[in-house]
């Protein structure tokens, strides 16, 4: 493996998509080829059927944000693939996890999907707001990930570490918002057409503050479960645990003593559904306990170094915080930490491990200049002053 390539785009939504698809053409096509087999394994569907399933989500996506449809059309044009191919991989969560939820009486397994954190200034060694995660997924993603750097004509500029062809994953924007995510699965994940998980992530990166971000999550009917770890440079953070449905199916979890930690099961006391995630991702509670222990062992305030070490933890190997493929399972049921991402929202800096952090050292990406676009709701002079304490 080598460093994930960087793709920088600008212009209108369709122009950005076209630049993205053209620059990352081979990786976009590799994503599509990989998911042909993945969908067949998880959902028993041929590709034409998958495309048909994906089209069921198009009207909800249009209502959520027409520009996001234009971005996907642009990606398809630039990569010279069908629009339905791009639509299908952007609805991968809905097609795959709905199949798991419907088959809840069978013996099943889903690759682990992420260990995330947020740190408020009062718990941070530097007094900065920190956020990050290990992103665990199918091993083919080692060869399809990239760092997407986006300048927008409208809305904040942003950077996201993402699978080629998808609109967004983990990232941060020029207005000081950081976004991480964890897959969740409930008994309500039945593939009912609505706003897909990865489209919500794209919308979150357009938020100017956390109330905007919560509004994005509340908008319309969401098709699938998911947890969104949101933080802002102002020194606030929240986990938004979403079950399929409207605004009434959002459950908020706030930091405790300035620390927010999440894996792949529901934590909110008010959640009243069946947590299928504990069945398909049984490593989730153990990863959560390990990251909690690492933070507790740090004592006092934590730093990014606390998480650099914690995210390499191999307890419960191979399904640890730092995940490695479990060769007892088929290749489509094996998970791996595909990337590890750390972000300092105050300084607009990101550190990326292009694979398992136990093996691939973090490289620093300084986006101080790239993410300097002022927020229209608060001039740059009004940004809070953070000092090391």
TALIN-V216944 format. One record per residue. N is the residue number from 1. RES is the residue in three letters. SS is DSSP state (hx for helix, st for strand, lp for the rest). OMEGA is omega in whole degrees, 0 to 359 (999 if undefined). Layout:
# TALIN-V216944
n=N res=RES ss=SS omega=OMEGA
n=N res=RES ss=SS omega=OMEGA
This chain:
# TALIN-V216944
n=1 res=UNK ss=lp omega=177
n=2 res=UNK ss=lp omega=179
n=3 res=UNK ss=lp omega=175
n=4 res=UNK ss=lp omega=178
n=5 res=UNK ss=st omega=177
n=6 res=UNK ss=st omega=178
n=7 res=UNK ss=st omega=180
n=8 res=UNK ss=st omega=184
n=9 res=UNK ss=st omega=179
n=10 res=UNK ss=lp omega=178
n=11 res=UNK ss=lp omega=179
n=12 res=UNK ss=lp omega=182
n=13 res=UNK ss=hx omega=182
n=14 res=UNK ss=hx omega=178
n=15 res=UNK ss=hx omega=179
n=16 res=UNK ss=hx omega=179
n=17 res=UNK ss=hx omega=181
n=18 res=UNK ss=hx omega=178
n=19 res=UNK ss=hx omega=179
n=20 res=UNK ss=hx omega=182
n=21 res=UNK ss=hx omega=181
n=22 res=UNK ss=hx omega=183
n=23 res=UNK ss=hx omega=183
n=24 res=UNK ss=lp omega=188
n=25 res=UNK ss=hx omega=184
n=26 res=UNK ss=hx omega=179
n=27 res=UNK ss=hx omega=177
n=28 res=UNK ss=hx omega=179
n=29 res=UNK ss=hx omega=177
n=30 res=UNK ss=hx omega=176
n=31 res=UNK ss=hx omega=181
n=32 res=UNK ss=hx omega=180
n=33 res=UNK ss=hx omega=181
n=34 res=UNK ss=hx omega=183
n=35 res=UNK ss=hx omega=171
n=36 res=UNK ss=hx omega=180
n=37 res=UNK ss=hx omega=182
n=38 res=UNK ss=hx omega=180
n=39 res=UNK ss=hx omega=178
n=40 res=UNK ss=hx omega=181
n=41 res=UNK ss=hx omega=187
n=42 res=UNK ss=hx omega=187
n=43 res=UNK ss=hx omega=180
n=44 res=UNK ss=lp omega=186
n=45 res=UNK ss=lp omega=169
n=46 res=UNK ss=lp omega=188
n=47 res=UNK ss=hx omega=179
n=48 res=UNK ss=hx omega=177
n=49 res=UNK ss=hx omega=177
n=50 res=UNK ss=hx omega=178
n=51 res=UNK ss=hx omega=178
n=52 res=UNK ss=hx omega=176
n=53 res=UNK ss=hx omega=182
n=54 res=UNK ss=hx omega=181
n=55 res=UNK ss=hx omega=179
n=56 res=UNK ss=lp omega=182
n=57 res=UNK ss=lp omega=190
n=58 res=UNK ss=hx omega=183
n=59 res=UNK ss=hx omega=178
n=60 res=UNK ss=hx omega=179
n=61 res=UNK ss=hx omega=178
n=62 res=UNK ss=hx omega=180
n=63 res=UNK ss=hx omega=180
n=64 res=UNK ss=hx omega=180
n=65 res=UNK ss=lp omega=182
n=66 res=UNK ss=hx omega=182
n=67 res=UNK ss=hx omega=180
n=68 res=UNK ss=hx omega=174
n=69 res=UNK ss=hx omega=178
n=70 res=UNK ss=hx omega=177
n=71 res=UNK ss=hx omega=180
n=72 res=UNK ss=hx omega=177
n=73 res=UNK ss=hx omega=178
n=74 res=UNK ss=hx omega=177
n=75 res=UNK ss=hx omega=180
n=76 res=UNK ss=hx omega=180
n=77 res=UNK ss=hx omega=182
n=78 res=UNK ss=hx omega=181
n=79 res=UNK ss=hx omega=181
n=80 res=UNK ss=lp omega=176
n=81 res=UNK ss=lp omega=178
n=82 res=UNK ss=lp omega=175
n=83 res=UNK ss=hx omega=181
n=84 res=UNK ss=hx omega=175
n=85 res=UNK ss=hx omega=180
n=86 res=UNK ss=hx omega=177
n=87 res=UNK ss=hx omega=182
n=88 res=UNK ss=hx omega=183
n=89 res=UNK ss=hx omega=175
n=90 res=UNK ss=hx omega=174
n=91 res=UNK ss=lp omega=184
n=92 res=UNK ss=hx omega=180
n=93 res=UNK ss=hx omega=183
n=94 res=UNK ss=hx omega=183
n=95 res=UNK ss=hx omega=184
n=96 res=UNK ss=hx omega=186
n=97 res=UNK ss=hx omega=173
n=98 res=UNK ss=hx omega=177
n=99 res=UNK ss=hx omega=178
n=100 res=UNK ss=hx omega=181
n=101 res=UNK ss=hx omega=180
n=102 res=UNK ss=hx omega=184
n=103 res=UNK ss=lp omega=190
n=104 res=UNK ss=lp omega=176
n=105 res=UNK ss=lp omega=181
n=106 res=UNK ss=lp omega=172
n=107 res=UNK ss=lp omega=186
n=108 res=UNK ss=lp omega=179
n=109 res=UNK ss=lp omega=175
n=110 res=UNK ss=lp omega=178
n=111 res=UNK ss=lp omega=180
n=112 res=UNK ss=lp omega=186
n=113 res=UNK ss=lp omega=159
n=114 res=UNK ss=lp omega=171
n=115 res=UNK ss=st omega=188
n=116 res=UNK ss=st omega=178
n=117 res=UNK ss=st omega=169
n=118 res=UNK ss=st omega=182
n=119 res=UNK ss=st omega=178
n=120 res=UNK ss=lp omega=184
n=121 res=UNK ss=hx omega=183
n=122 res=UNK ss=hx omega=178
n=123 res=UNK ss=hx omega=185
n=124 res=UNK ss=st omega=181
n=125 res=UNK ss=lp omega=182
n=126 res=UNK ss=lp omega=186
n=127 res=UNK ss=lp omega=179
n=128 res=UNK ss=lp omega=174
n=129 res=UNK ss=lp omega=185
n=130 res=UNK ss=st omega=177
n=131 res=UNK ss=st omega=179
n=132 res=UNK ss=st omega=182
n=133 res=UNK ss=st omega=157
n=134 res=UNK ss=st omega=175
n=135 res=UNK ss=st omega=181
n=136 res=UNK ss=st omega=180
n=137 res=UNK ss=st omega=184
n=138 res=UNK ss=lp omega=186
n=139 res=UNK ss=hx omega=180
n=140 res=UNK ss=hx omega=183
n=141 res=UNK ss=hx omega=173
n=142 res=UNK ss=hx omega=185
n=143 res=UNK ss=hx omega=182
n=144 res=UNK ss=lp omega=181
n=145 res=UNK ss=st omega=174
n=146 res=UNK ss=st omega=175
n=147 res=UNK ss=st omega=183
n=148 res=UNK ss=st omega=182
n=149 res=UNK ss=st omega=192
n=150 res=UNK ss=st omega=169
n=151 res=UNK ss=lp omega=183
n=152 res=UNK ss=lp omega=174
n=153 res=UNK ss=lp omega=177
n=154 res=UNK ss=lp omega=181
n=155 res=UNK ss=lp omega=182
n=156 res=UNK ss=lp omega=169
n=157 res=UNK ss=lp omega=181
n=158 res=UNK ss=st omega=175
n=159 res=UNK ss=st omega=179
n=160 res=UNK ss=st omega=172
n=161 res=UNK ss=st omega=196
n=162 res=UNK ss=st omega=171
n=163 res=UNK ss=st omega=181
n=164 res=UNK ss=lp omega=180
n=165 res=UNK ss=lp omega=176
n=166 res=UNK ss=lp omega=185
n=167 res=UNK ss=lp omega=185
n=168 res=UNK ss=lp omega=171
n=169 res=UNK ss=lp omega=180
n=170 res=UNK ss=st omega=179
n=171 res=UNK ss=st omega=178
n=172 res=UNK ss=st omega=182
n=173 res=UNK ss=st omega=186
n=174 res=UNK ss=lp omega=177
n=175 res=UNK ss=lp omega=175
n=176 res=UNK ss=lp omega=179
n=177 res=UNK ss=st omega=174
n=178 res=UNK ss=st omega=185
n=179 res=UNK ss=st omega=169
n=180 res=UNK ss=st omega=186
n=181 res=UNK ss=st omega=174
n=182 res=UNK ss=st omega=173
n=183 res=UNK ss=lp omega=170
n=184 res=UNK ss=lp omega=177
n=185 res=UNK ss=lp omega=178
n=186 res=UNK ss=st omega=178
n=187 res=UNK ss=lp omega=177
n=188 res=UNK ss=lp omega=178
n=189 res=UNK ss=lp omega=186
n=190 res=UNK ss=lp omega=177
n=191 res=UNK ss=lp omega=176
n=192 res=UNK ss=lp omega=184
n=193 res=UNK ss=lp omega=179
n=194 res=UNK ss=lp omega=180
n=195 res=UNK ss=st omega=182
n=196 res=UNK ss=lp omega=181
n=197 res=UNK ss=hx omega=185
n=198 res=UNK ss=hx omega=173
n=199 res=UNK ss=hx omega=174
n=200 res=UNK ss=hx omega=178
n=201 res=UNK ss=hx omega=178
n=202 res=UNK ss=hx omega=179
n=203 res=UNK ss=hx omega=180
n=204 res=UNK ss=hx omega=180
n=205 res=UNK ss=lp omega=172
n=206 res=UNK ss=lp omega=184
n=207 res=UNK ss=lp omega=177
n=208 res=UNK ss=lp omega=179
n=209 res=UNK ss=lp omega=186
n=210 res=UNK ss=hx omega=175
n=211 res=UNK ss=hx omega=172
n=212 res=UNK ss=hx omega=181
n=213 res=UNK ss=hx omega=178
n=214 res=UNK ss=hx omega=177
n=215 res=UNK ss=hx omega=177
n=216 res=UNK ss=hx omega=181
n=217 res=UNK ss=hx omega=181
n=218 res=UNK ss=hx omega=190
n=219 res=UNK ss=lp omega=174
n=220 res=UNK ss=lp omega=181
n=221 res=UNK ss=lp omega=177
n=222 res=UNK ss=st omega=186
n=223 res=UNK ss=lp omega=189
n=224 res=UNK ss=lp omega=175
n=225 res=UNK ss=lp omega=176
n=226 res=UNK ss=st omega=176
n=227 res=UNK ss=st omega=180
n=228 res=UNK ss=st omega=175
n=229 res=UNK ss=st omega=185
n=230 res=UNK ss=st omega=177
n=231 res=UNK ss=st omega=180
n=232 res=UNK ss=st omega=182
n=233 res=UNK ss=lp omega=177
n=234 res=UNK ss=lp omega=180
n=235 res=UNK ss=lp omega=176
n=236 res=UNK ss=st omega=181
n=237 res=UNK ss=st omega=178
n=238 res=UNK ss=st omega=166
n=239 res=UNK ss=st omega=177
n=240 res=UNK ss=st omega=177
n=241 res=UNK ss=st omega=185
n=242 res=UNK ss=st omega=167
n=243 res=UNK ss=lp omega=178
n=244 res=UNK ss=lp omega=180
n=245 res=UNK ss=st omega=183
n=246 res=UNK ss=lp omega=184
n=247 res=UNK ss=hx omega=182
n=248 res=UNK ss=hx omega=181
n=249 res=UNK ss=hx omega=173
n=250 res=UNK ss=st omega=183
n=251 res=UNK ss=st omega=187
n=252 res=UNK ss=st omega=175
n=253 res=UNK ss=st omega=182
n=254 res=UNK ss=st omega=180
n=255 res=UNK ss=lp omega=171
n=256 res=UNK ss=st omega=183
n=257 res=UNK ss=lp omega=175
n=258 res=UNK ss=lp omega=183
n=259 res=UNK ss=st omega=177
n=260 res=UNK ss=st omega=182
n=261 res=UNK ss=st omega=182
n=262 res=UNK ss=st omega=172
n=263 res=UNK ss=lp omega=191
n=264 res=UNK ss=lp omega=171
n=265 res=UNK ss=lp omega=181
n=266 res=UNK ss=lp omega=179
n=267 res=UNK ss=lp omega=184
n=268 res=UNK ss=lp omega=180
n=269 res=UNK ss=lp omega=183
n=270 res=UNK ss=lp omega=181
n=271 res=UNK ss=lp omega=188
n=272 res=UNK ss=lp omega=179
n=273 res=UNK ss=lp omega=177
n=274 res=UNK ss=lp omega=184
n=275 res=UNK ss=st omega=180
n=276 res=UNK ss=lp omega=180
n=277 res=UNK ss=hx omega=178
n=278 res=UNK ss=hx omega=179
n=279 res=UNK ss=hx omega=184
n=280 res=UNK ss=hx omega=179
n=281 res=UNK ss=lp omega=186
n=282 res=UNK ss=lp omega=176
n=283 res=UNK ss=lp omega=187
n=284 res=UNK ss=hx omega=182
n=285 res=UNK ss=hx omega=181
n=286 res=UNK ss=hx omega=175
n=287 res=UNK ss=hx omega=179
n=288 res=UNK ss=hx omega=180
n=289 res=UNK ss=hx omega=180
n=290 res=UNK ss=hx omega=181
n=291 res=UNK ss=hx omega=175
n=292 res=UNK ss=hx omega=180
n=293 res=UNK ss=hx omega=180
n=294 res=UNK ss=hx omega=179
n=295 res=UNK ss=hx omega=179
n=296 res=UNK ss=hx omega=181
n=297 res=UNK ss=hx omega=181
n=298 res=UNK ss=hx omega=179
n=299 res=UNK ss=lp omega=178
n=300 res=UNK ss=lp omega=183
n=301 res=UNK ss=lp omega=182
n=302 res=UNK ss=st omega=179
n=303 res=UNK ss=lp omega=175
n=304 res=UNK ss=hx omega=176
n=305 res=UNK ss=hx omega=175
n=306 res=UNK ss=hx omega=183
n=307 res=UNK ss=hx omega=174
n=308 res=UNK ss=hx omega=179
n=309 res=UNK ss=hx omega=183
n=310 res=UNK ss=hx omega=184
n=311 res=UNK ss=lp omega=173
n=312 res=UNK ss=lp omega=186
n=313 res=UNK ss=lp omega=183
n=314 res=UNK ss=lp omega=176
n=315 res=UNK ss=lp omega=185
n=316 res=UNK ss=lp omega=180
n=317 res=UNK ss=lp omega=6
n=318 res=UNK ss=lp omega=185
n=319 res=UNK ss=st omega=181
n=320 res=UNK ss=lp omega=174
n=321 res=UNK ss=lp omega=170
n=322 res=UNK ss=lp omega=192
n=323 res=UNK ss=st omega=176
n=324 res=UNK ss=lp omega=182
n=325 res=UNK ss=lp omega=177
n=326 res=UNK ss=lp omega=188
n=327 res=UNK ss=lp omega=173
n=328 res=UNK ss=lp omega=184
n=329 res=UNK ss=lp omega=177
n=330 res=UNK ss=lp omega=184
n=331 res=UNK ss=hx omega=181
n=332 res=UNK ss=hx omega=177
n=333 res=UNK ss=hx omega=178
n=334 res=UNK ss=lp omega=176
n=335 res=UNK ss=lp omega=176
n=336 res=UNK ss=st omega=171
n=337 res=UNK ss=st omega=185
n=338 res=UNK ss=st omega=180
n=339 res=UNK ss=st omega=173
n=340 res=UNK ss=st omega=187
n=341 res=UNK ss=st omega=175
n=342 res=UNK ss=st omega=182
n=343 res=UNK ss=st omega=170
n=344 res=UNK ss=st omega=187
n=345 res=UNK ss=lp omega=179
n=346 res=UNK ss=lp omega=185
n=347 res=UNK ss=lp omega=181
n=348 res=UNK ss=lp omega=177
n=349 res=UNK ss=st omega=181
n=350 res=UNK ss=st omega=174
n=351 res=UNK ss=st omega=185
n=352 res=UNK ss=st omega=168
n=353 res=UNK ss=st omega=185
n=354 res=UNK ss=lp omega=184
n=355 res=UNK ss=lp omega=178
n=356 res=UNK ss=lp omega=183
n=357 res=UNK ss=lp omega=175
n=358 res=UNK ss=lp omega=186
n=359 res=UNK ss=lp omega=186
n=360 res=UNK ss=lp omega=183
n=361 res=UNK ss=lp omega=177
n=362 res=UNK ss=lp omega=172
n=363 res=UNK ss=st omega=184
n=364 res=UNK ss=st omega=176
n=365 res=UNK ss=st omega=183
n=366 res=UNK ss=st omega=180
n=367 res=UNK ss=lp omega=179
n=368 res=UNK ss=lp omega=181
n=369 res=UNK ss=lp omega=185
n=370 res=UNK ss=lp omega=182
n=371 res=UNK ss=lp omega=182
n=372 res=UNK ss=lp omega=180
n=373 res=UNK ss=lp omega=182
n=374 res=UNK ss=lp omega=176
n=375 res=UNK ss=st omega=181
n=376 res=UNK ss=lp omega=181
n=377 res=UNK ss=lp omega=178
n=378 res=UNK ss=st omega=178
n=379 res=UNK ss=lp omega=182
n=380 res=UNK ss=hx omega=181
n=381 res=UNK ss=hx omega=182
n=382 res=UNK ss=hx omega=176
n=383 res=UNK ss=lp omega=182
n=384 res=UNK ss=lp omega=178
n=385 res=UNK ss=lp omega=180
n=386 res=UNK ss=lp omega=179
n=387 res=UNK ss=lp omega=176
n=388 res=UNK ss=lp omega=181
n=389 res=UNK ss=lp omega=999
